[in-house]
Amino acid sequence: MRDVLRRLVAGELSEDEALAELRRIQLDELAGKAKLDLGRYMRRGVPEVVLAPGKSPRDAARLVVAMADSRGQGLISRMSDAHRAALDDAARGRRVVAYASSARVLRDAFAPERVEGKVGILTAGTSDVAAADEARMVVEACGLEARLDADLGVAGLHRFIAPLSSMLEWGADVLVVAAGMDGVLPGLVAGLVDVPVIGLPVSTGYGRGAAGDGALTTMLQSCATGLVVVNIDNGVGAGAAAAVIASRAAQGRRRGRKIASTANTIAPTISSPKTTAAARRERSAPPGNAKTSAKSATVVKTAARSHGKPLRRRP
């Protein structure tokens, strides 16, 4: 949008052309098959993500590349090997940032606008990394800093204390905790920290737990107050929520610094205290006692005028 406005002011676009550009930014159509919501990042601060399953590798790759060419970056999640091969072929000449089963395609020299927020991501096991990496992809696409530590489950409780402390010292604004099996780790973390925690249930485990039902139920029933839970394997949703929270935290810090800077600029110079003694006042008498030295009023007598008539004494 800034680019369109700049070109309009510079006279490179007419009003009608600028309007058409803005409409295209909000919604674009690719070969009549998909409508790309190119204005989502401008509205929400979170870019659109292409879900690979259900789309042919060629179509999915074309969608991602089209978003990268239009908005600077395109995101895709849950790729198969065939999807990844098609993406590598379609994205030639562009930079591809690979995640566990996801990827970002970036236009040459593009980088998202930096945001000062930080998102920490923890996983209970290495099997949970794919879903957690989806969250990391979305966070980094939003211009925030992300940090991921894996394999910290409650089967070896001592393993997660040091990484959790390190996350807090690093200054994480929000934590995403991914866990399959029994799904205990997010509730445990939420009971120990004072930052928002997002639970990400993962479909790893045995029996019903293999579908993520056990982890989801455990997180929803957690005794730790304030734990927020997304759907099973919804790394994109967890990353989007974390990005919004961390961005608002960063915005609050910027506003606080701006207010402090303004206050320091306009604050009046502190003047030296008055050292001159106060003037002595007339001392009043104690309560209930009349003053003994009352001031007498001077009465000025004015001679009566007779207006020419003699004064007569009254009988």
Wavefront OBJ file of the C-alpha trace (Angstrom):
o trace
v 0.000 0.000 0.000
v 2.858 2.393 0.793
v 4.339 1.662 -2.621
v 1.019 2.434 -4.353
v 0.632 5.704 -2.444
v 4.210 6.700 -3.202
v 3.705 6.066 -6.922
v 0.433 8.011 -6.839
v 2.098 11.035 -5.212
v 5.004 10.814 -7.653
v 2.576 10.909 -10.579
v 3.479 7.401 -11.762
v -0.141 6.254 -11.312
v -3.460 7.926 -11.979
v -6.208 7.832 -9.345
v -8.032 5.066 -11.223
v -4.846 3.034 -11.584
v -4.044 3.437 -7.873
v -7.574 2.343 -6.966
v -7.220 -0.739 -9.160
v -3.890 -1.558 -7.497
v -5.403 -1.279 -4.005
v -8.287 -3.535 -4.986
v -5.854 -6.082 -6.370
v -3.897 -5.960 -3.107
v -7.053 -6.822 -1.181
v -8.064 -9.731 -3.421
v -6.460 -11.431 -6.377
v -7.607 -14.390 -8.446
v -5.279 -16.977 -9.907
v -6.569 -18.729 -13.050
v -10.082 -18.821 -11.608
v -9.100 -21.528 -9.128
v -8.049 -19.654 -6.015
v -8.643 -16.230 -4.555
v -5.532 -14.928 -2.832
v -6.239 -12.652 0.120
v -3.219 -10.436 -0.439
v -4.447 -7.787 1.998
v -4.604 -10.116 4.997
v -1.185 -9.130 6.315
v -2.155 -5.461 6.099
v -5.363 -6.106 8.087
v -4.179 -8.673 10.598
v -0.396 -8.555 10.611
v -0.387 -12.260 9.661
v 0.123 -13.393 6.032
v -1.951 -16.018 4.275
v -0.643 -19.606 4.338
v -1.260 -22.178 1.598
v -2.286 -25.598 2.965
v -0.583 -28.168 0.721
v -2.794 -31.257 1.318
v -5.734 -31.349 -1.099
v -3.853 -29.372 -3.758
v -1.711 -30.762 -6.519
v 1.996 -30.030 -6.054
v 2.025 -27.851 -9.186
v -1.005 -25.752 -8.175
v 0.229 -25.313 -4.599
v 3.642 -24.181 -5.823
v 2.071 -21.665 -8.250
v -0.036 -20.169 -5.452
v 2.948 -19.693 -3.160
v 5.107 -18.145 -5.881
v 2.259 -15.805 -6.899
v 1.986 -14.561 -3.305
v 5.739 -14.075 -3.087
v 5.782 -12.051 -6.311
v 2.828 -9.900 -5.167
v 3.530 -9.414 -1.468
v 7.185 -10.287 -1.061
v 6.704 -13.692 0.562
v 4.527 -16.776 0.215
v 3.983 -19.436 2.889
v 3.038 -23.094 2.538
v 2.478 -25.736 5.235
v 2.329 -29.554 5.484
v 4.143 -30.303 2.276
v 4.805 -33.783 0.980
v 8.045 -34.601 -0.807
v 6.237 -34.036 -4.114
v 5.042 -30.594 -2.975
v 8.555 -29.625 -1.931
v 10.032 -30.725 -5.260
v 7.398 -28.760 -7.208
v 8.021 -25.694 -5.040
v 11.775 -25.813 -5.563
v 11.185 -25.989 -9.307
v 8.634 -23.137 -9.411
v 10.576 -20.862 -7.064
v 13.802 -20.708 -9.050
v 15.411 -17.299 -8.754
v 13.706 -16.707 -5.409
v 14.907 -17.451 -1.908
v 13.290 -20.436 -0.168
v 13.421 -20.757 3.632
v 12.753 -24.393 4.542
v 11.123 -25.623 7.754
v 10.282 -29.178 8.847
v 7.278 -29.632 6.526
v 6.695 -25.987 5.596
v 8.453 -23.272 3.636
v 8.577 -19.551 2.879
v 9.319 -18.244 -0.598
v 10.771 -14.723 -0.581
v 11.108 -12.306 -3.456
v 14.647 -11.114 -4.081
v 15.860 -8.636 -1.432
v 12.551 -8.831 0.470
v 12.451 -8.958 4.272
v 9.376 -8.470 6.482
v 9.287 -5.328 8.566
v 11.025 -6.017 11.863
v 8.953 -6.115 15.043
v 10.612 -6.111 18.464
v 8.442 -8.919 19.855
v 9.841 -12.338 20.770
v 8.128 -15.739 20.682
v 9.514 -18.781 22.475
v 8.547 -22.259 21.244
v 8.989 -25.442 23.277
v 8.186 -29.029 22.305
v 7.711 -32.068 24.472
v 9.321 -34.425 21.939
v 11.099 -34.398 18.602
v 7.942 -35.770 16.966
v 6.248 -32.464 17.788
v 8.778 -30.357 15.876
v 6.892 -30.333 12.548
v 3.845 -28.633 14.076
v 6.037 -26.322 16.164
v 8.036 -25.371 13.081
v 4.804 -24.243 11.394
v 4.356 -21.815 14.263
v 7.956 -20.634 13.919
v 7.462 -20.036 10.193
v 4.432 -17.802 10.767
v 6.151 -15.874 13.579
v 9.236 -15.155 11.467
v 7.081 -14.203 8.468
v 5.491 -11.538 10.699
v 8.896 -9.985 11.370
v 9.204 -11.251 14.942
v 12.068 -13.156 16.506
v 11.439 -16.834 17.280
v 13.404 -19.350 19.289
v 12.673 -23.099 19.414
v 13.841 -25.693 21.957
v 12.773 -29.319 21.463
v 12.531 -32.597 23.397
v 11.673 -31.220 26.844
v 8.833 -33.556 27.839
v 7.782 -34.548 31.335
v 9.310 -38.022 30.989
v 12.533 -36.239 31.948
v 11.234 -33.255 33.856
v 14.695 -31.915 34.651
v 15.322 -31.277 30.940
v 12.948 -28.348 30.508
v 13.920 -26.162 33.496
v 17.085 -24.667 31.975
v 15.572 -24.016 28.493
v 12.485 -22.439 30.076
v 14.612 -20.157 32.261
v 16.685 -19.238 29.227
v 13.516 -18.348 27.286
v 12.378 -16.022 30.044
v 15.817 -14.382 30.343
v 15.813 -13.924 26.564
v 12.635 -11.889 26.997
v 9.924 -14.000 25.326
v 6.602 -12.153 25.188
v 4.617 -15.375 24.701
v 5.343 -19.109 24.701
v 4.000 -21.780 22.341
v 4.254 -25.242 23.875
v 3.696 -28.225 21.558
v 3.037 -31.688 22.989
v 1.561 -35.004 21.901
v 1.026 -38.161 23.983
v -0.496 -37.009 27.300
v -0.081 -33.287 26.462
v 0.979 -32.314 30.004
v 3.848 -29.932 29.224
v 1.812 -26.788 28.285
v -0.128 -26.852 31.558
v 3.067 -27.392 33.519
v 4.741 -24.411 31.828
v 1.660 -22.199 32.234
v 1.716 -22.821 35.971
v 5.276 -21.537 36.286
v 5.502 -18.390 34.147
v 3.806 -14.989 33.986
v 3.682 -14.671 30.179
v 0.877 -15.935 27.901
v 1.138 -19.633 27.019
v -0.432 -21.225 23.938
v -0.872 -25.001 24.027
v -0.405 -26.814 20.719
v -1.688 -30.421 20.860
v 0.061 -32.719 18.389
v -1.145 -36.005 16.883
v 1.687 -38.145 18.224
v 1.154 -41.055 20.598
v -0.560 -44.417 20.808
v -4.180 -45.454 20.312
v -6.487 -42.462 20.626
v -3.453 -40.404 21.538
v -2.095 -40.942 18.041
v -4.830 -38.628 16.710
v -4.036 -35.963 19.322
v -7.299 -36.389 21.249
v -5.537 -37.187 24.515
v -3.236 -34.171 24.301
v -6.106 -31.850 23.391
v -8.286 -33.066 26.268
v -5.461 -32.730 28.785
v -4.710 -29.148 27.732
v -8.378 -28.168 27.807
v -8.698 -29.625 31.314
v -5.478 -28.061 32.632
v -5.539 -26.603 36.142
v -3.156 -23.849 35.036
v -5.288 -20.748 34.589
v -4.809 -18.715 31.442
v -3.589 -21.534 29.207
v -4.937 -20.991 25.663
v -5.271 -24.044 23.404
v -5.471 -24.288 19.603
v -6.683 -27.219 17.532
v -4.731 -30.426 16.981
v -1.608 -29.910 14.823
v -2.611 -26.265 14.208
v 0.888 -24.827 14.199
v -0.191 -22.049 11.856
v -2.941 -20.971 14.272
v -0.597 -21.114 17.267
v 2.024 -19.067 15.416
v -0.534 -16.489 14.302
v -1.898 -16.048 17.827
v 1.606 -15.767 19.271
v 2.578 -13.214 16.619
v -0.433 -11.016 17.397
v 0.258 -11.149 21.157
v 3.979 -10.426 20.791
v 3.310 -7.611 18.311
v 0.905 -5.930 20.734
v 3.458 -6.289 23.528
v 6.098 -4.653 21.322
v 3.670 -1.876 20.425
v 3.043 -1.216 24.118
v 6.763 -0.946 24.784
v 7.203 1.483 21.886
v 4.314 3.613 23.144
v 5.776 3.619 26.659
v 9.194 4.744 25.389
v 7.588 7.446 23.271
v 5.589 8.787 26.213
v 8.676 8.761 28.436
v 10.729 10.539 25.792
v 8.036 13.177 25.293
v 7.733 13.731 29.040
v 11.482 14.212 29.389
v 11.475 16.699 26.521
v 8.671 18.933 27.761
v 9.253 18.627 31.507
v 9.902 22.078 33.088
v 13.299 22.826 34.635
v 13.203 22.372 38.387
v 13.601 25.763 40.053
v 15.578 26.352 43.238
v 13.483 26.591 46.420
v 12.760 30.040 47.880
v 15.180 30.928 50.644
v 13.677 34.332 51.625
v 11.996 34.248 55.019
v 8.287 34.803 55.058
v 7.073 38.247 56.135
v 6.065 38.508 59.816
v 2.330 38.511 60.246
v 0.258 40.250 62.985
v -0.167 37.783 65.781
v -3.761 37.032 66.700
v -5.010 36.572 70.235
v -5.717 33.136 71.639
v -9.113 31.719 70.741
v -11.960 33.216 72.856
v -9.977 36.275 74.012
v -10.422 39.713 72.544
v -7.418 41.586 71.322
v -6.004 43.859 74.051
v -4.528 46.374 71.689
v -7.301 47.024 69.278
v -6.606 49.695 66.761
v -8.724 52.856 67.365
v -10.459 54.335 64.403
v -10.001 58.066 63.794
v -13.322 59.891 63.433
v -13.278 62.954 61.237
v -15.949 65.491 62.138
v -17.327 67.619 59.400
v -18.855 70.991 60.313
v -22.528 71.225 59.583
v -23.582 73.630 56.926
v -26.483 75.994 57.496
v -26.858 77.095 53.936
v -27.103 80.711 55.127
v -29.571 80.082 58.028
v -28.535 80.596 61.666
v -28.231 77.564 63.852
v -30.840 77.335 66.562
v -30.599 75.299 69.685
v -33.403 72.853 70.223
v -35.402 73.417 73.386
l 1 2 3 4 5 6 7 8 9 10 11 12 13 14 15 16 17 18 19 20 21 22 23 24 25 26 27 28 29 30 31 32 33 34 35 36 37 38 39 40 41 42 43 44 45 46 47 48 49 50 51 52 53 54 55 56 57 58 59 60 61 62 63 64 65 66 67 68 69 70 71 72 73 74 75 76 77 78 79 80 81 82 83 84 85 86 87 88 89 90 91 92 93 94 95 96 97 98 99 100 101 102 103 104 105 106 107 108 109 110 111 112 113 114 115 116 117 118 119 120 121 122 123 124 125 126 127 128 129 130 131 132 133 134 135 136 137 138 139 140 141 142 143 144 145 146 147 148 149 150 151 152 153 154 155 156 157 158 159 160 161 162 163 164 165 166 167 168 169 170 171 172 173 174 175 176 177 178 179 180 181 182 183 184 185 186 187 188 189 190 191 192 193 194 195 196 197 198 199 200 201 202 203 204 205 206 207 208 209 210 211 212 213 214 215 216 217 218 219 220 221 222 223 224 225 226 227 228 229 230 231 232 233 234 235 236 237 238 239 240 241 242 243 244 245 246 247 248 249 250 251 252 253 254 255 256 257 258 259 260 261 262 263 264 265 266 267 268 269 270 271 272 273 274 275 276 277 278 279 280 281 282 283 284 285 286 287 288 289 290 291 292 293 294 295 296 297 298 299 300 301 302 303 304 305 306 307 308 309 310 311 312 313 314 315
